[in-house]
């Protein structure tokens, strides 16, 4: 990390979701909202995000549902089925939080990327479908569809990168359905499969970094 590490970024707790802000005030319009996976916290995606976009402002948010020694974003019934009321409530709360955080810190959501991993990626896709207009660019690592009932959302103009793991036996098989779902609603999807399991690392960082600076990213 450059300049400000997690140890120098206090946990902000006066909004609906606790979060840490890193890189504020840098000469960059680039901003990443980070949504972690299950059973961990907001710090876990920061190293990956720094490899992807070293100068970006990071909003590292924490899910509100306790799980083991960490947190998740909404309740689950089993590894591939999720409590729908929890998804609706937590997604609505995060939509409000996103707008409040952007206003507080002077962030332009038109230039923000929402980077989610696993359960965090599922929250981002739910945010896209349930509250269109907030997310303009999304990176979904090891995601799957989670909504039982999908509204008629218009996702035209939204760019999304979906990266699945070829050896991710539990969640990988669900990724194509999410690609189809978001595409049918008008989103521009770049779907990749890498030789990985559910874990994420340098191969993901390299793909995301290239995707962010590609010609279509310049708006």
Order of alpha helices (4+ residues) and beta strands (2+ residues): beta-beta-alpha-beta-beta-beta-beta-beta-alpha-beta-alpha-beta-beta-alpha-beta-alpha
